[in-house]
């Protein structure tokens, strides 16, 4: 009962996390089905939790950082790790994966003289090839370059001061090792998920073709998280930090837009 009460308090304290989580569950279930969705959530959350547990004790893989425990009793913790923190990795990794698929899935060609969305086609082998995993990892690390600096300033907004780095890094106080750690989580989680999926789930994954709407819903989640964090960044009067985030995503967004309206070469 105490755990349930803390979970409800977490929902009240971090409603935005659970909103993003709900969008992830809705999107992934429509795309992959419930069995794969829950397997993805469990594997990603467990990988993130173990990496956070390790990093707060050994410095690996994120580098040294510590949770302050300032919200103990107000939200659910597992050991010294806030539950909502490791849970956030699940929808962020899924959203990053969808952005990677938007770039790499084959598409039905259309008249290049018209500005209309391409029709992304399902590729059972392409969804788990190394280029997809690496591009997912890149987008996963990129979005943390917006999230982590503003989260580090949580005492200036409703997140609160929940963690700190004993040795602040060069990227607005965040060490580069942290972003490397995010890459490690992505590679470990995706590799473990695809290996377990192959062993535990025997039914064919054949979503309705084309899959453009499924992928775009995941991309929408990605940009929703991005917009939320950029809005908070500017609201706490951090224009340089906000402008840096915008500069990171302007070329990505431009390339993604060109890809979706058939202005980039389509993968074979």
Helices and strands as residue ranges (DSSP letters): H 2-13, H 15-32, H 34-58, E 66-67, E 77-78, E 81-82, H 83-104, E 107-108, E 119-120, G 126-128, H 130-152, G 154-156, E 163-164, H 176-200, H 212-235, H 239-260
